[in-house]
Amino acid sequence: MEVLHTLSDFIDSDFAVSDSSCSYYYEGRCLESGNRLKLPRTSMSEAIAHGLMQQLAKNDCYSREGKMYGILLVELPNGEQRVLKAFSGLLNGCSVVEGWVPPIPGRDEVALEETRTLAQLDAIKQELLTLKQLSERQQYQTLFDEFEQQLQAMSDRHRHCKDQRQEKRQQICNTLSPEALTIALEQLDEESRQQGIERRQLKRQQNAVLQPLQQLIAATDARISSLKQQRKTLSRQLQAQMDASYSLTNFSGRSQSLQQLMPGGSPTGTGDCCAPKLLHYAATHNLKPLAMAEFWWGASSVNQDKIQGEFYGACAERCQPLMGFLLSGLKPISIPNRDFHTTSPLLLNRLTHLRKSNVFDSPVFSPIKGEIPILYEDEWLIAVNKPAGLLSVPGRYRDRQDSVLSRLRHLRADGMALASVHRLDQETSGILLLARDRQTHRQLSQQFQQRQIHKVYEAILSGAVTVDQGVIDLPLWGDPENRPEQKVDWQHGKPSLTHFQVMATEGDYTRVEFTPLTGRTHQLRVHAADTQGLGVTILGDRFYGCCAVTSRLHLHARELSFEHPQLEKTLHLQAITPF
């Protein structure tokens, strides 16, 4: 099976082979020497990946399920460059597909057990779905609500009767003879007893009707819990068998099983990711790796925040722990130190060609652990020029910890005291303000909340607009089922106000200056994209429908003016727009 592809299968012949500007490093520490080993993701490998995206976009079978894909640019012993491509896990149920790097050896040894276990897991999944859709749950809730309404109505009626009886007792005590009073009070007490009997009868009726349903639901929940535990046990057993049988080889010629490399156990799917597949194949076939790129294709991943067409680094739980071993034996690769905002003319030509094909690109990510440009700094606060593609603060998951805040905390002696006063979207570049103490953070936060801070953004829109300046006043609401997406919602939305001014028309694009008066999530992006706003997406904003291929989201926080809490003077900060 031929898996080595020529560069011309993915990129034009005039693309600069020597172009090696780097936007990310796959890296790990050699277990033997302790040296830090790196493999870059270069503009060359990204362009090859874009070519693969074009191919995937032509076949619907690649869009049925979202997964990671990757390419590895390698050099043959004769100096010729070729390309390997891989997919994570299974592709439409198959582990071996013509033209793609095969899975790491060892899967065949557990293939029978894997098939049997996967069949068991699928049966458990189907039973869980059935149990979770138990009709008696809704029936129980409906009956429970009905009984509660009856009990409430009865309680209200009994309370009213009790009040009446109390009034009557006070009246008859002064008007009736002792004999008549005794009889009248007994009648009132009997009425009270009858109402108590009435309530107990309704409660018994409620228990008689609901208890069988409760028992059925409890038994179902116990079964669900048992099935989940059974599913976890089966998955762990299968993964342990795979870990013992999967054997990885590095460029020193050493081979180790996943069990040896991760003795504490590995997450499900370890060894099936693109990077281990590609590097293992290269190591076992005497191929020298030059650059690698991995991207997501297919349905968006809600839980992992994966978006079609975006590049991603090594996943923290599965691939990153293996990098040191997999890269062992490689010689250090010299990569020119370039500004990550710079794109070569030949790469721009390549991107122009891809734009016509409507293939997605990704933001250019800043190098891991890189320096953050400082715009202003004193003993109370720091203002930085956040690069596009870098988070403002760490995310929820382990593979989203790299951020402006985490880098500064790592690099600064007083870093742990730093706190971000506000945030910029990951794809947005520009001025980000951080406080060095709690008091400053509180005072600056109040200025943001009271709209006393003046912000100016610059953006390039992916088309022409019909109005040169104006105000966009559209309420925004975040759909809890589809976070972080925002949309215009006149019923639930929060007030959102943006001033805009067209700066220039550049070919098919429009350069715009935005001044937000409120600070809602994705405010400028939605106000630009929504038909009730400008009706034109910001260039590179795939989240809100821009299909043009660009090197990044063209949105930059250019200016920030605010009253310094301690110096009692106005600071006006500026960061040059990088596009």
C-alpha atoms as one frame of an Amber mdcrd trajectory, in Angstrom:
protein
   0.000   0.000   0.000   1.550   3.302  -1.112   1.423   5.945   1.614   4.242
   8.238   0.487   2.791  11.108  -1.517   4.520  13.749  -3.613   4.316  17.396
  -2.608   2.499  18.163  -5.871  -0.449  16.088  -4.588  -1.117  18.866  -2.080
   0.577  22.117  -3.125   1.452  23.979  -6.300   4.835  23.373  -7.819   5.849
  27.025  -7.320   5.464  26.911  -3.537   8.702  27.681  -1.730  10.059  24.405
  -0.361  12.547  26.369   1.741   9.858  28.413   3.466  10.052  27.256   7.077
   8.388  29.976   9.133   7.128  28.229  12.253   3.920  28.750  14.205   4.099
  25.811  16.666   6.480  23.116  17.913   5.750  19.502  18.775   8.224  18.974
  21.580   9.245  16.648  24.337  12.222  15.739  26.485  14.381  12.785  25.456
  14.122  10.142  28.187  17.802   9.185  27.787  19.681  12.442  27.211  17.231
  14.846  28.816  17.517  17.133  25.767  14.484  19.092  24.621  13.501  17.841
  21.158  11.349  19.802  18.716   9.503  19.194  15.470   8.000  22.330  13.897
   4.682  23.062  12.285   5.852  25.311   9.475   4.011  27.367   6.893   5.053
  24.668   4.423   3.364  21.890   6.420   0.284  24.075   6.943   0.031  24.661
   3.177   0.254  20.894   2.600  -2.481  20.406   5.204  -4.642  22.951   3.378
  -4.199  20.914   0.230  -5.409  17.842   2.129  -8.394  19.859   3.372  -9.290
  20.567  -0.235  -9.333  16.855  -0.928 -11.420  16.095   2.156 -13.930  18.797
   1.221 -14.674  17.001  -2.057 -15.873  13.813  -0.354 -18.805  13.793   2.088
 -17.523  10.664   3.826 -14.906  12.796   5.614 -17.555  15.106   7.064 -19.726
  12.413   8.666 -17.703  12.348  11.847 -15.365  14.950  13.257 -11.798  13.838
  13.858  -8.171  14.933  13.753  -6.159  14.567  10.560  -2.444  15.131  10.148
   0.378  15.327   7.643   4.110  14.739   8.116   6.625  16.197   5.693   9.541
  13.741   5.461  12.842  13.432   3.668  13.844  10.170   1.979  17.448   8.871
   2.208  18.063  10.277  -1.299  17.033  13.776  -0.153  13.624  13.768  -1.850
  10.726  15.204   0.147   7.453  13.313   0.466   4.270  13.554   2.520   2.582
  11.098   4.904  -1.030  11.576   5.953  -2.970  10.020   8.847  -6.337  10.116
  10.604  -7.084   9.537  14.271  -8.926   6.397  15.356 -11.051   4.753  12.678
 -12.169   6.278   9.383 -15.767   5.243   8.717 -15.160   2.128  10.819 -11.878
   1.147   9.127  -8.385   1.266  10.603  -6.580   0.597   7.296  -7.413   2.861
   4.351  -5.577   3.069   1.021  -3.168   5.998   0.885  -3.168   6.631   4.644
  -0.553   5.626   7.207  -1.602   2.290   8.790  -2.255   1.961  12.525   0.603
   1.268  14.908   1.378  -2.480  15.089  -0.352  -4.269  17.903  -3.919  -3.495
  17.005  -4.146  -6.737  15.018  -3.171  -8.713  18.121  -6.229  -7.480  19.978
  -8.484  -7.095  16.930 -10.756  -9.995  17.904 -11.013  -8.841  21.499 -11.524
  -5.264  20.324 -14.364  -6.308  18.023 -16.008  -8.301  20.798 -15.570  -5.479
  23.334 -16.797  -2.805  20.923 -19.895  -4.932  20.238 -20.500  -5.173  23.992
 -19.982  -1.437  24.396 -22.389  -0.713  21.575 -25.002  -2.983  23.148 -24.514
  -1.165  26.456 -24.869   2.168  24.682 -28.135   1.129  23.052 -29.519  -0.179
  26.346 -28.530   3.039  28.099 -30.320   5.082  25.457 -33.441   2.963  25.914
 -33.317   3.184  29.704 -32.805   6.953  29.661 -35.899   7.299  27.478 -38.076
   5.325  29.921 -41.642   6.575  29.386 -42.511   5.985  33.053 -40.219   8.891
  34.014 -42.468  11.388  32.286 -45.550   9.561  33.510 -44.279   9.742  37.106
 -43.511  13.452  36.801 -46.932  14.210  35.304 -48.793  12.277  38.027 -46.579
  13.733  40.757 -47.345  17.285  39.564 -51.085  16.497  39.445 -51.087  15.145
  43.008 -49.068  18.110  44.230 -51.617  20.477  42.702 -54.459  18.555  44.380
 -52.658  18.588  47.724 -51.966  22.291  47.416 -55.593  23.050  46.556 -56.729
  20.862  49.466 -54.305  22.588  51.855 -55.571  25.994  50.783 -59.181  24.870
  51.332 -58.424  23.278  54.702 -56.580  26.379  55.840 -59.593  28.513  54.967
 -61.903  26.119  56.833 -59.609  26.151  59.842 -59.741  29.941  59.958 -63.536
  29.816  59.768 -63.713  27.241  62.572 -61.524  29.411  64.744 -63.780  32.417
  64.205 -66.851  30.299  64.921 -65.346  28.956  68.168 -64.817  32.512  69.380
 -68.397  33.452  68.510 -70.197  30.482  70.088 -68.237  30.573  73.312 -70.148
  33.725  74.304 -73.608  32.856  72.890 -74.378  29.149  73.519 -75.292  27.333
  76.661 -72.729  24.875  78.041 -74.572  21.827  76.637 -75.041  23.398  73.186
 -71.441  24.677  73.207 -70.086  21.174  73.848 -72.066  19.757  70.920 -71.036
  22.637  68.583 -67.337  22.315  69.489 -67.488  18.545  68.927 -68.923  19.174
  65.473 -66.099  21.584  64.644 -63.490  19.070  65.894 -65.125  16.348  63.806
 -64.920  18.565  60.718 -61.201  19.036  61.417 -60.725  15.265  61.829 -62.549
  14.567  58.553 -60.329  16.978  56.694 -57.270  15.280  58.168 -58.670  11.925
  57.007 -59.288  13.410  53.568 -55.647  14.560  53.297 -54.265  11.194  54.455
 -56.457   9.393  51.922 -55.110  11.563  49.106 -51.539  10.929  50.279 -52.193
   7.159  50.384 -53.659   7.353  46.904 -50.588   9.272  45.745 -48.245   6.665
  47.220 -50.267   3.790  45.738 -50.033   5.309  42.252 -46.467   6.667  42.367
 -44.671   3.985  44.384 -44.679   1.336  41.607 -43.353   3.940  39.194 -40.721
   5.025  41.737 -39.585   1.425  42.174 -39.351   0.946  38.403 -37.378   4.179
  37.962 -35.074   3.305  40.864 -34.426  -0.134  39.357 -33.773   1.511  35.986
 -31.337   4.007  37.519 -29.548   1.170  39.290 -29.280  -0.653  35.972 -27.942
   2.500  34.300 -25.318   2.875  37.021 -24.353  -0.782  36.662 -24.086  -0.477
  32.884 -21.907   2.629  33.151 -19.581   0.839  35.545 -19.539  -2.187  33.227
 -18.760   0.105  30.277 -15.909   1.729  32.199 -14.471  -1.663  33.177 -14.653
  -3.016  29.617 -13.037   0.119  28.206 -10.214  -0.023  30.741  -9.611  -3.723
  30.109  -9.472  -3.189  26.358  -7.198  -0.161  26.729  -4.867  -2.133  29.020
  -4.662  -4.919  26.420  -3.963  -2.364  23.684  -1.335  -0.611  25.816   0.465
  -3.915  26.314   0.333  -4.813  22.610   0.906  -1.410  20.970   4.609  -1.021
  20.258   6.045   2.392  19.332   9.434   2.909  17.695  11.474   6.125  17.790
  14.287   7.469  15.603  16.919   5.877  17.830  15.521   2.493  16.848  14.129
   1.766  20.314  10.699   0.182  20.663   8.463   0.317  23.720   4.869  -0.549
  24.415   2.335   2.025  25.532   2.187   0.163  28.819   5.904   0.822  29.338
   5.659   4.450  28.263   2.569   5.187  30.348   2.679   2.685  33.231  -0.118
   4.462  35.051  -2.499   3.702  32.201  -3.353   5.731  29.132  -6.592   7.410
  28.088  -8.769   5.610  25.556  -7.493   6.156  22.036  -3.830   6.682  22.936
  -1.716   5.371  20.081  -4.495   5.962  17.549  -3.854   9.705  17.230  -2.294
  11.148  14.082   1.056  12.240  15.532   2.097   8.825  16.974   0.979   7.079
  13.770   2.967   9.442  11.556   6.141   9.495  13.664   6.156   5.726  14.234
   5.782   5.069  10.508   8.581   7.498   9.659  10.896   5.987  12.275  10.310
   2.423  11.062  10.790   3.319   7.379  13.995   5.366   7.613  12.230   8.660
   6.869  13.479  11.936   8.343  10.629  14.128   9.639  10.866  17.811   8.689
   7.542  19.288   9.799   4.097  18.142  10.933   0.622  19.679  11.086  -2.619
  18.381  12.612  -6.096  19.799  12.086  -9.741  19.035  12.820 -12.144  18.135
  10.025 -15.841  17.251  10.098 -18.517  18.066  12.635 -17.443  20.542  15.301
 -16.540  19.102  18.680 -18.575  20.864  21.361 -16.899  19.268  24.366 -13.383
  19.823  23.103 -13.940  23.103  21.272 -12.597  21.694  18.020 -13.499  23.620
  14.867 -13.248  22.391  11.283 -10.153  23.639   9.482  -8.251  24.792  12.572
  -4.769  23.551  13.456  -4.147  22.031  16.888  -1.060  20.973  18.786  -0.370
  17.692  20.509  -3.232  16.760  22.858  -2.170  17.020  26.492  -3.414  13.616
  27.658  -2.639  11.251  24.760   0.110  12.576  22.478   2.161  15.008  24.535
   3.346  12.374  27.063   4.715  10.320  24.130   6.532  13.138  22.296   9.814
  12.845  24.165  10.107   9.160  23.258   8.797   9.476  19.698  11.219  12.295
  18.793  14.252  10.630  20.387  17.002  10.092  17.824  16.240  13.212  15.824
  18.956  15.763  15.329  18.161  19.341  16.332  16.421  21.208  13.517  17.420
  24.814  12.912  14.332  26.947  12.384  14.633  30.644  11.456  13.235  32.870
  14.186  10.504  34.833  12.388   7.697  37.087  13.489   4.630  34.876  13.623
   2.552  37.636  11.999   4.740  37.567   8.875   3.629  35.537   5.896   5.868
  34.993   2.854   4.719  36.262  -0.578   4.633  32.734  -1.940   2.496  31.608
   0.991   0.153  34.549   0.367  -0.174  33.397  -3.242  -0.960  29.916  -1.963
  -3.589  31.267   0.432  -5.154  33.293  -2.392  -5.440  30.121  -4.433  -7.023
  28.281  -1.486  -9.454  31.150  -0.832 -10.972  30.555  -4.257 -11.571  26.962
  -3.202 -13.399  27.965   0.004 -11.225  25.762   2.182 -10.940  26.668   5.855
  -7.683  27.903   7.372  -6.719  28.415  10.968  -5.320  31.247  13.023  -1.553
  31.392  13.225  -0.769  30.364  16.783   2.052  31.924  18.747   4.897  29.628
  19.775   4.353  27.819  23.057   6.001  29.524  26.033   6.905  32.544  23.879
   7.382  36.063  25.200   4.354  38.336  25.287   4.973  41.880  23.951   4.652
  44.377  26.841   3.064  47.730  25.935   3.059  49.295  29.389   4.139  48.214
  32.842   4.349  49.695  36.310   4.069  48.400  39.878   0.248  48.165  39.653
  -0.598  46.860  36.180   0.676  45.391  32.907  -0.700  45.945  29.406   0.333
  43.431  26.710  -0.191  43.032  22.986  -1.919  39.627  22.914  -1.108  37.548
  19.808  -3.950  36.083  17.764  -4.564  32.420  18.569  -3.505  32.642  22.207
  -6.046  32.439  25.029  -6.305  35.384  27.439  -6.652  33.061  30.453  -6.326
  29.263  30.782  -9.260  27.169  29.570 -11.117  24.392  31.376  -9.281  21.464
  29.795  -5.665  20.409  30.136  -4.859  21.038  26.464  -6.035  24.663  26.793
  -3.755  25.898  29.560  -1.413  27.971  27.394  -2.498  31.607  27.698  -1.279
  35.149  28.272  -1.970  34.855  31.992  -0.285  31.452  32.424   2.818  32.596
  30.493   3.195  35.787  32.500   2.637  33.901  35.743   5.411  31.523  34.725
   7.848  34.214  33.584   7.307  36.833  36.293   8.548  36.645  39.863   5.244
  38.106  41.082   3.294  36.286  38.376   0.920  34.405  40.667  -0.541  37.714
  41.851  -1.487  38.717  38.291  -5.152  38.735  37.290  -6.720  39.539  33.947
  -9.023  42.572  34.147 -10.857  41.683  30.929 -10.540  39.170  28.086 -10.093
  39.051  24.336 -11.323  36.158  22.189  -8.615  33.611  21.450  -8.555  34.604
  17.768  -8.457  38.355  18.501  -5.153  40.181  18.944  -4.423  43.436  20.730
  -4.309  45.196  24.076  -5.005  43.102  27.154  -4.885  44.598  30.634  -3.738
  42.725  33.752  -3.593  43.890  37.361  -0.768  43.104  39.776  -2.822  43.406
  42.988  -6.407  42.955  44.126  -7.155  46.620  44.687  -6.042  47.628  41.198
  -7.970  44.721  39.717 -11.133  45.766  41.544 -10.792  49.427  40.512 -10.128
  48.647  36.850 -12.948  46.097  36.787 -15.314  48.770  38.063 -14.245  51.066
  35.229 -15.060  48.343  32.720 -18.425  47.645  34.358 -19.313  51.343  34.419
 -18.231  51.764  30.778 -15.559  54.293  31.671 -12.893  52.599  29.562 -12.632
  53.629  25.920 -11.876  50.768  23.507 -11.149  50.914  19.776 -10.884  47.854
  17.554  -9.801  47.570  13.944 -11.137  44.870  11.651 -11.233  43.806   8.025
 -14.636  42.646   6.814 -14.936  39.924   4.188 -16.976  42.109   1.849 -18.385
  45.566   1.212 -20.741  47.474   3.506 -23.396  49.950   2.401 -23.000  52.522
   5.212 -19.785  54.389   6.060 -20.550  55.029   9.725 -23.245  54.545  12.317
 -24.372  52.741  15.449 -25.323  49.079  15.781 -27.789  48.488  18.622 -28.634
  44.775  18.724 -29.270  42.793  21.961 -27.162  39.644  22.266 -28.016  36.355
  23.922 -25.822  33.292  24.380 -27.538  30.017  23.598 -26.698  27.711  26.570
 -26.997  24.686  24.262 -24.442  26.042  21.780 -21.822  27.957  23.725 -20.007
  30.258  23.085 -22.190  31.258  20.123 -24.087  34.525  20.507 -27.070  35.709
  18.503 -29.417  38.651  18.253 -32.415  38.037  20.492 -34.882  40.862  21.113
 -36.647  38.962  23.913 -33.787  37.568  26.009 -30.756  39.481  24.753 -28.668
  41.950  26.760 -28.232  45.512  25.381 -25.196  45.710  23.080 -24.066  48.942
  21.401 -21.271  49.471  18.870 -20.151  52.564  16.919 -18.476  51.861  13.576
 -16.573  53.892  10.996 -15.378  52.635   7.599 -11.660  53.405   7.279 -10.982
  52.170   3.737 -12.060  49.793   1.007  -9.313  47.331   0.079 -10.278  45.333
  -3.002 -13.207  43.137  -2.033 -12.670  43.853   1.665 -13.565  46.726   3.999
 -11.377  48.055   6.814 -13.530  49.205   9.732 -12.964  50.873  13.091 -15.236
  49.608  15.879 -15.873  51.369  19.192 -17.894  49.097  21.495 -19.826  50.863
  24.258 -20.722  47.535  25.887 -18.563  44.454  26.291 -20.654  41.422  25.390
 -19.114  38.123  24.296 -18.474  38.153  20.516 -20.203  41.555  20.312 -18.228
  42.936  17.362 -18.262  39.616  15.523 -22.057  39.279  15.731 -22.759  42.965
  15.066 -20.658  42.638  11.905 -22.069  39.310  10.712 -25.777  39.636  11.532
 -28.028  40.875   8.741 -29.545  43.396  11.163 -26.028  44.793  11.703 -23.486
  45.217   8.913 -24.366  41.849   7.359 -20.690  41.079   6.545 -18.514  38.745
   8.623 -15.111  39.738   9.893 -12.482  38.173   7.646 -11.455  34.801   9.070
 -14.446  34.493  11.399 -15.397  30.911  10.563 -17.537  30.697  13.706 -20.026
  33.145  12.209 -19.876  32.010   8.606 -16.773  33.401   6.875 -15.475  30.773
   4.441 -12.517  32.745   3.083  -9.084  31.313   3.822  -6.996  33.677   5.935
  -4.054  33.454   8.293  -6.175  34.647  11.237  -9.300  36.431  12.453  -8.837
  40.016  11.291  -9.909  41.702  14.519  -7.451  43.707  16.638  -7.893  45.631
  19.902  -5.956  48.707  18.802  -6.538  51.309  21.515  -7.422  51.402  25.204
  -7.905  54.535  27.313  -8.598  54.515  31.044  -7.963  56.353  34.286  -4.985
  54.888  36.120  -6.362  53.938  39.586  -3.208  54.976  41.493  -1.508  57.593
  39.305  -4.809  59.430  38.715  -3.997  60.180  35.121  -5.418  58.951  31.826
  -3.439  56.265  30.048  -3.913  55.951  26.291  -2.405  52.703  24.997  -2.009
  51.740  21.347  -0.948  48.533  19.576  -0.199  48.699  15.863  -2.662  46.669
  13.789  -0.714  43.678  12.395  -2.808  43.241   9.222
